[in-house]
Amino acid sequence: MKDEDRYAQGMTVRRAVLGDAWVDRANARRNAFNTDFQDFITRYAWGDIWSRPGLDRRTRSVIVLSVTTALRHWDEFRIHVRGALNNGLTRDEIKEILLQSAIYAGVPAANHAFKEAEAVFAEIDADR
């Protein structure tokens, strides 16, 4: 697949998972310094990995929430809480992911993940 095709496919998946508003804001922040990186993640993360047929998007969201909790990458975690909801996970399922993560990634990480997830839920509820 050509780079421009992977980019287009990646942008479609990125928008489906993260939502148009988030992607539009990210694109509005593009500049000479970060454009190459934005193109890279759209092509490779979204166009190649998230587009693979081996796992559905719900499963990929479970993995991303687990890994970002374990690595304590809170900005990325918050983005993917929204993505997980867009991919069909419920708040109760996200809670279960965080409880499971507490055992394997540590209680402090899971404790903070609960706070971050609750903040995202509150933002979503306020927008309704």
Backbone as ProteinMPNN parsed JSONL, in Angstrom:
{"seq_chain_A": "MKDEDRYAQGMTVRRAVLGDAWVDRANARRNAFNTDFQDFITRYAWGDIWSRPGLDRRTRSVIVLSVTTALRHWDEFRIHVRGALNNGLTRDEIKEILLQSAIYAGVPAANHAFKEAEAVFAEIDADR", "coords_chain_A": {"N_chain_A": [[0.845, -1.177, 0.0], [0.532, 2.229, -0.773], [2.08, 5.14, 0.733], [0.326, 7.375, 0.844], [-2.141, 6.135, 0.668], [-2.144, 4.564, 2.989], [-2.07, 6.629, 4.819], [-4.582, 7.867, 4.334], [-6.314, 5.748, 5.012], [-5.528, 5.451, 7.677], [-6.314, 7.938, 8.706], [-9.065, 7.746, 8.482], [-9.629, 5.655, 10.322], [-8.538, 6.775, 12.648], [-10.21, 9.005, 13.007], [-12.642, 7.66, 13.406], [-12.178, 6.338, 15.815], [-11.162, 8.28, 17.68], [-12.713, 10.494, 17.241], [-14.044, 13.2, 15.291], [-13.758, 15.862, 16.241], [-11.557, 15.776, 18.031], [-9.475, 14.942, 16.307], [-9.524, 17.003, 14.446], [-8.716, 19.137, 16.094], [-6.111, 18.275, 16.717], [-4.984, 18.321, 14.159], [-5.148, 21.037, 13.646], [-3.137, 21.987, 15.232], [-0.866, 21.351, 13.903], [2.431, 21.934, 12.705], [5.544, 23.182, 11.344], [7.407, 21.777, 12.823], [6.12, 19.477, 13.981], [4.656, 18.152, 11.998], [5.697, 15.992, 10.43], [5.78, 13.982, 12.379], [3.037, 13.753, 13.041], [2.047, 12.827, 10.58], [3.424, 10.398, 10.498], [2.364, 8.928, 12.767], [-0.276, 8.762, 11.965], [-0.117, 7.241, 9.598], [1.276, 4.864, 10.431], [0.535, 4.027, 13.161], [-2.316, 4.279, 13.074], [-3.039, 3.691, 10.382], [-1.656, 1.334, 9.75], [-1.378, -0.437, 12.124], [-3.809, -0.149, 13.791], [-5.574, -0.717, 11.786], [-5.31, -3.34, 11.093], [-6.579, -6.673, 10.487], [-6.559, -8.584, 12.535], [-7.418, -8.087, 15.198], [-10.313, -6.714, 16.762], [-11.579, -3.329, 17.091], [-12.506, -2.789, 19.695], [-11.051, -4.639, 21.251], [-8.475, -3.737, 20.74], [-8.662, -1.262, 21.997], [-8.914, -2.075, 24.687], [-6.364, -3.126, 25.081], [-4.775, -0.811, 24.675], [-5.674, 0.874, 26.758], [-4.846, -0.646, 28.946], [-2.044, -0.781, 28.599], [-1.305, 1.952, 28.538], [-2.055, 2.656, 31.102], [-0.304, 1.029, 32.621], [2.145, 2.106, 31.823], [1.804, 4.644, 32.612], [1.044, 6.823, 31.023], [-0.616, 9.398, 30.89], [-1.882, 11.452, 29.334], [-2.249, 10.197, 26.853], [-3.749, 8.034, 27.751], [-6.162, 9.294, 28.565], [-7.128, 10.233, 26.105], [-7.622, 7.798, 24.9], [-9.548, 6.674, 26.553], [-11.844, 7.99, 25.751], [-11.788, 7.049, 23.117], [-12.144, 4.307, 23.579], [-14.774, 4.236, 24.519], [-16.026, 5.156, 22.192], [-15.482, 2.944, 20.662], [-17.181, 1.079, 21.639], [-16.89, 0.066, 24.236], [-18.077, -0.095, 27.585], [-18.546, 2.039, 30.448], [-18.454, 0.477, 32.723], [-16.997, -1.708, 31.77], [-14.549, -0.457, 31.277], [-13.902, 0.18, 33.907], [-13.474, -2.436, 34.861], [-11.22, -3.14, 33.361], [-9.376, -1.409, 34.515], [-9.367, -2.317, 37.164], [-8.27, -4.871, 36.745], [-5.814, -4.042, 35.756], [-4.726, -2.972, 38.055], [-3.745, -5.142, 39.459], [-1.662, -6.103, 37.831], [-0.234, -3.877, 36.906], [0.053, -2.284, 39.042], [-1.271, -0.818, 42.022], [-1.052, 2.027, 42.55], [-0.837, 3.098, 39.911], [-3.266, 2.237, 38.751], [-5.053, 3.503, 40.484], [-4.601, 6.188, 39.856], [-5.388, 6.065, 37.18], [-8.128, 5.563, 37.461], [-8.938, 8.074, 38.444], [-8.304, 9.699, 36.236], [-9.961, 8.567, 34.242], [-12.492, 9.048, 35.369], [-12.491, 11.836, 35.229], [-12.548, 12.215, 32.464], [-15.051, 11.034, 31.908], [-16.682, 12.863, 33.268], [-16.244, 15.173, 31.733], [-17.374, 14.335, 29.305], [-20.028, 13.93, 30.116], [-20.7, 16.547, 30.807], [-20.741, 17.754, 28.348], [-23.038, 16.868, 27.227]], "CA_chain_A": [[0.0, 0.0, 0.0], [1.289, 3.48, -0.842], [2.004, 5.977, 1.931], [-0.877, 8.219, 0.855], [-3.284, 5.258, 0.947], [-2.076, 4.236, 4.414], [-2.446, 7.845, 5.53], [-6.035, 8.025, 4.214], [-6.917, 4.695, 5.837], [-5.247, 5.805, 9.062], [-7.136, 9.081, 9.102], [-10.43, 7.227, 8.646], [-9.689, 4.922, 11.59], [-8.265, 7.743, 13.718], [-11.439, 9.774, 13.216], [-13.668, 6.764, 13.953], [-11.86, 5.998, 17.205], [-10.97, 9.443, 18.54], [-13.731, 11.51, 16.958], [-13.639, 14.287, 14.394], [-13.348, 17.069, 16.973], [-10.194, 15.59, 18.541], [-8.546, 14.902, 15.175], [-9.468, 18.366, 13.9], [-7.872, 19.943, 16.99], [-4.729, 17.834, 16.517], [-4.537, 18.823, 12.858], [-5.006, 22.494, 13.741], [-1.872, 22.262, 15.934], [0.274, 20.953, 13.059], [3.355, 23.001, 12.337], [6.736, 22.671, 10.66], [8.137, 20.88, 13.711], [5.442, 18.22, 14.313], [3.903, 17.576, 10.881], [6.226, 14.672, 10.076], [5.348, 13.038, 13.409], [1.598, 13.53, 12.868], [1.903, 11.949, 9.416], [3.946, 9.092, 10.908], [1.424, 8.189, 13.607], [-1.486, 8.477, 11.184], [0.175, 6.134, 8.683], [1.713, 3.615, 11.062], [-0.314, 3.59, 14.277], [-3.718, 4.168, 12.684], [-3.181, 3.086, 9.062], [-1.116, -0.024, 9.729], [-1.687, -1.27, 13.291], [-5.234, -0.129, 14.127], [-6.35, -1.194, 10.631], [-5.087, -4.769, 10.862], [-7.784, -7.464, 10.712], [-6.406, -9.601, 13.575], [-8.146, -7.727, 16.423], [-11.299, -5.662, 16.54], [-11.219, -2.056, 17.749], [-12.758, -2.911, 21.136], [-9.909, -5.333, 21.845], [-7.325, -2.818, 20.677], [-8.857, -0.265, 23.064], [-8.581, -2.719, 25.96], [-4.897, -3.195, 25.143], [-4.213, 0.537, 24.828], [-5.945, 1.345, 28.121], [-3.99, -1.41, 29.86], [-0.638, -0.389, 28.439], [-1.094, 3.343, 28.965], [-2.109, 2.638, 32.567], [0.95, 0.455, 33.13], [3.26, 3.026, 31.544], [1.423, 5.932, 33.203], [0.983, 7.838, 29.958], [-1.967, 9.86, 31.196], [-2.504, 12.17, 28.214], [-2.679, 9.179, 25.888], [-4.811, 7.275, 28.415], [-7.405, 10.076, 28.498], [-7.588, 10.207, 24.715], [-8.118, 6.467, 24.566], [-10.806, 6.415, 27.273], [-12.877, 8.418, 24.796], [-11.762, 6.108, 22.001], [-12.729, 3.036, 24.021], [-16.226, 4.427, 24.506], [-16.411, 5.188, 20.774], [-15.335, 1.584, 20.142], [-18.228, 0.231, 22.187], [-16.713, -0.35, 25.622], [-18.892, 0.634, 28.548], [-17.814, 2.54, 31.614], [-18.205, -0.668, 33.599], [-15.89, -2.486, 31.203], [-13.325, 0.306, 31.544], [-13.629, -0.053, 35.332], [-12.901, -3.779, 34.994], [-9.853, -3.065, 32.817], [-8.535, -0.724, 35.508], [-9.199, -3.241, 38.29], [-7.301, -5.878, 36.294], [-4.517, -3.37, 35.661], [-4.193, -2.759, 39.404], [-3.0, -6.334, 39.849], [-0.467, -6.314, 37.018], [0.521, -2.641, 36.693], [0.221, -1.638, 40.338], [-2.404, -0.072, 42.552], [-0.943, 3.474, 42.323], [-1.151, 3.412, 38.512], [-4.697, 2.057, 38.555], [-5.708, 4.553, 41.249], [-4.55, 7.405, 39.046], [-6.194, 5.821, 35.983], [-9.523, 5.785, 37.83], [-9.149, 9.527, 38.506], [-8.283, 10.223, 34.863], [-11.168, 8.096, 33.556], [-13.628, 9.79, 35.923], [-12.434, 13.195, 34.684], [-13.028, 12.129, 31.075], [-16.495, 10.803, 31.976], [-17.31, 14.12, 33.665], [-16.203, 16.053, 30.555], [-18.362, 13.833, 28.355], [-21.358, 14.201, 30.676], [-20.927, 17.989, 30.757], [-20.991, 18.12, 26.95], [-24.357, 16.36, 26.786]], "C_chain_A": [[0.893, 1.245, 0.0], [1.1, 4.284, 0.441], [0.716, 6.798, 1.976], [-2.142, 7.391, 1.11], [-3.319, 4.859, 2.422], [-2.477, 5.437, 5.257], [-3.966, 8.018, 5.503], [-6.766, 6.985, 5.067], [-6.728, 5.009, 7.312], [-6.106, 6.951, 9.549], [-8.584, 8.65, 9.309], [-10.583, 6.522, 9.985], [-9.487, 5.874, 12.763], [-9.516, 8.549, 14.041], [-12.543, 8.908, 13.84], [-13.434, 6.49, 15.429], [-11.856, 7.245, 18.095], [-12.015, 10.538, 18.35], [-13.176, 12.636, 16.113], [-13.105, 15.495, 15.152], [-11.91, 16.942, 17.47], [-9.183, 15.634, 17.403], [-8.425, 16.288, 14.554], [-8.605, 19.276, 14.772], [-6.399, 19.574, 16.82], [-4.182, 18.366, 15.197], [-4.345, 20.329, 12.871], [-3.694, 22.882, 14.426], [-0.65, 21.842, 15.115], [1.131, 22.164, 12.739], [4.587, 22.361, 11.693], [7.49, 21.652, 11.515], [7.456, 19.52, 13.86], [4.701, 17.543, 13.165], [4.395, 16.186, 10.501], [5.791, 13.62, 11.093], [3.859, 12.727, 13.273], [1.331, 12.608, 11.676], [2.325, 10.524, 9.765], [2.923, 8.309, 11.729], [0.126, 7.88, 12.866], [-1.262, 7.288, 10.269], [0.423, 4.831, 9.425], [0.797, 3.157, 12.2], [-1.74, 3.326, 13.796], [-3.897, 3.445, 11.356], [-2.701, 1.652, 8.994], [-1.633, -0.861, 10.902], [-3.182, -1.294, 13.602], [-6.101, -0.662, 12.987], [-6.177, -2.679, 10.353], [-6.349, -5.568, 11.192], [-7.713, -8.409, 11.919], [-7.139, -9.348, 14.876], [-9.185, -6.672, 16.075], [-10.902, -4.423, 17.351], [-11.472, -2.087, 19.247], [-11.56, -3.539, 21.826], [-8.684, -4.442, 21.834], [-7.446, -1.734, 21.75], [-8.527, -0.839, 24.434], [-7.06, -2.747, 26.129], [-4.304, -1.816, 25.406], [-4.474, 1.076, 26.234], [-5.046, 0.637, 29.129], [-2.539, -0.932, 29.797], [-0.409, 1.049, 28.891], [-1.236, 3.486, 30.476], [-0.784, 2.149, 33.129], [2.123, 1.412, 32.954], [3.019, 4.433, 32.095], [1.52, 7.083, 32.2], [-0.418, 8.444, 29.965], [-2.613, 10.656, 30.085], [-3.05, 11.184, 27.192], [-3.822, 8.337, 26.474], [-6.146, 7.995, 28.27], [-7.991, 10.076, 27.088], [-8.253, 8.865, 24.418], [-9.278, 6.007, 25.446], [-11.958, 6.819, 26.36], [-12.957, 7.453, 23.624], [-12.401, 4.781, 22.363], [-14.256, 3.125, 24.048], [-16.745, 4.462, 23.069], [-16.36, 3.794, 20.15], [-16.285, 0.592, 20.805], [-18.001, -0.289, 23.594], [-17.615, 0.496, 26.511], [-17.997, 1.161, 29.671], [-17.518, 1.396, 32.583], [-17.078, -1.541, 33.069], [-14.56, -1.766, 31.411], [-12.931, 0.145, 33.005], [-12.962, -1.414, 35.522], [-11.469, -3.839, 34.45], [-8.919, -2.449, 33.851], [-8.341, -1.582, 36.75], [-8.174, -4.325, 37.94], [-5.899, -5.276, 36.236], [-3.892, -3.149, 37.038], [-3.338, -3.941, 39.842], [-1.663, -6.416, 39.115], [0.381, -5.057, 36.81], [0.747, -1.877, 37.994], [-0.98, -0.793, 40.729], [-2.239, 1.438, 42.334], [-1.278, 3.88, 40.879], [-2.648, 3.306, 38.264], [-5.49, 3.132, 39.298], [-5.739, 5.848, 40.441], [-5.396, 7.243, 37.776], [-7.682, 6.007, 36.278], [-9.83, 7.278, 37.868], [-9.211, 10.129, 37.11], [-9.548, 9.818, 34.111], [-12.397, 8.855, 34.057], [-13.659, 11.22, 35.393], [-12.933, 13.215, 33.237], [-14.536, 11.911, 31.059], [-17.229, 12.093, 32.332], [-17.318, 15.11, 32.496], [-17.265, 15.637, 29.539], [-19.775, 14.156, 28.837], [-21.698, 15.682, 30.61], [-21.249, 18.465, 29.345], [-22.366, 17.692, 26.456], [-25.449, 17.353, 27.031]], "O_chain_A": [[1.901, 1.288, 0.706], [0.1, 4.135, 1.144], [0.085, 6.904, 3.027], [-3.102, 7.888, 1.699], [-4.386, 4.818, 3.035], [-3.14, 5.29, 6.284], [-4.575, 8.287, 6.539], [-7.726, 7.313, 5.764], [-7.653, 4.855, 8.109], [-6.576, 6.937, 10.686], [-9.254, 9.141, 10.217], [-11.552, 6.759, 10.707], [-10.197, 5.782, 13.765], [-9.845, 8.753, 15.209], [-13.288, 9.375, 14.702], [-14.384, 6.418, 16.208], [-12.486, 7.251, 19.153], [-12.176, 11.406, 19.208], [-11.998, 12.982, 16.202], [-12.105, 16.089, 14.747], [-11.126, 17.883, 17.348], [-8.147, 16.289, 17.519], [-7.328, 16.701, 14.176], [-7.847, 20.096, 14.252], [-5.538, 20.453, 16.783], [-3.037, 18.812, 15.134], [-3.469, 20.847, 12.177], [-3.196, 23.988, 14.222], [0.481, 21.965, 15.587], [0.628, 23.268, 12.53], [4.65, 21.143, 11.524], [8.143, 20.758, 10.977], [8.142, 18.498, 13.867], [4.164, 16.451, 13.35], [3.584, 15.289, 10.271], [5.469, 12.493, 10.718], [3.458, 11.568, 13.376], [0.488, 11.714, 11.755], [1.666, 9.56, 9.374], [2.642, 7.151, 11.422], [-0.501, 6.85, 13.114], [-2.124, 6.415, 10.17], [-0.16, 3.802, 9.083], [0.335, 2.016, 12.198], [-2.308, 2.271, 14.079], [-4.829, 2.653, 11.219], [-3.269, 0.838, 8.265], [-2.266, -1.894, 10.684], [-3.768, -2.375, 13.669], [-7.257, -1.022, 13.214], [-6.834, -3.22, 9.464], [-7.107, -5.182, 12.081], [-8.736, -8.985, 12.29], [-7.455, -10.295, 15.596], [-8.963, -5.836, 15.199], [-10.0, -4.476, 18.187], [-10.724, -1.468, 20.004], [-11.099, -3.047, 22.856], [-7.936, -4.396, 22.811], [-6.445, -1.334, 22.344], [-7.92, -0.156, 25.258], [-6.542, -2.427, 27.199], [-3.431, -1.665, 26.261], [-3.583, 1.673, 26.839], [-4.543, 1.263, 30.062], [-1.9, -0.71, 30.826], [0.584, 1.333, 29.561], [-0.599, 4.354, 31.072], [-0.207, 2.783, 34.012], [2.987, 1.517, 33.825], [3.898, 5.293, 32.053], [2.016, 8.166, 32.512], [-1.283, 8.071, 29.173], [-3.825, 10.542, 29.904], [-4.18, 11.324, 26.724], [-4.755, 7.973, 25.758], [-7.148, 7.384, 27.897], [-9.201, 9.936, 26.907], [-9.3, 8.801, 23.774], [-9.937, 5.024, 25.107], [-12.93, 6.078, 26.213], [-14.045, 7.079, 23.187], [-13.118, 4.192, 21.554], [-14.944, 2.188, 23.642], [-17.779, 3.868, 22.763], [-17.108, 3.5, 19.218], [-16.198, -0.61, 20.555], [-18.843, -1.024, 24.11], [-17.878, 1.663, 26.217], [-16.84, 0.762, 29.806], [-16.449, 1.357, 33.192], [-16.283, -2.061, 33.852], [-13.549, -2.409, 31.693], [-11.749, -0.01, 33.312], [-11.988, -1.527, 36.267], [-10.612, -4.513, 35.02], [-7.797, -2.92, 34.038], [-7.257, -1.577, 37.335], [-7.311, -4.652, 38.754], [-4.92, -5.917, 36.62], [-2.668, -3.139, 37.172], [-2.325, -3.763, 40.519], [-0.645, -6.76, 39.716], [1.583, -5.157, 36.565], [1.538, -0.935, 38.039], [-1.614, -0.147, 39.894], [-3.214, 2.089, 41.958], [-1.934, 4.898, 40.659], [-3.238, 4.186, 37.637], [-6.498, 3.618, 38.785], [-6.77, 6.516, 40.353], [-6.051, 8.193, 37.348], [-8.417, 6.544, 35.449], [-10.875, 7.705, 37.376], [-10.067, 10.968, 36.827], [-10.144, 10.642, 33.417], [-13.246, 9.258, 33.262], [-14.734, 11.76, 35.135], [-13.656, 14.128, 32.838], [-15.235, 12.546, 30.27], [-18.281, 12.386, 31.763], [-18.308, 15.814, 32.296], [-17.968, 16.48, 28.982], [-20.616, 14.603, 28.057], [-22.853, 16.043, 30.384], [-21.948, 19.462, 29.166], [-22.804, 18.112, 25.385], [-26.609, 17.083, 26.72]]}, "name": "protein", "num_of_chains": 1, "seq": "MKDEDRYAQGMTVRRAVLGDAWVDRANARRNAFNTDFQDFITRYAWGDIWSRPGLDRRTRSVIVLSVTTALRHWDEFRIHVRGALNNGLTRDEIKEILLQSAIYAGVPAANHAFKEAEAVFAEIDADR"}
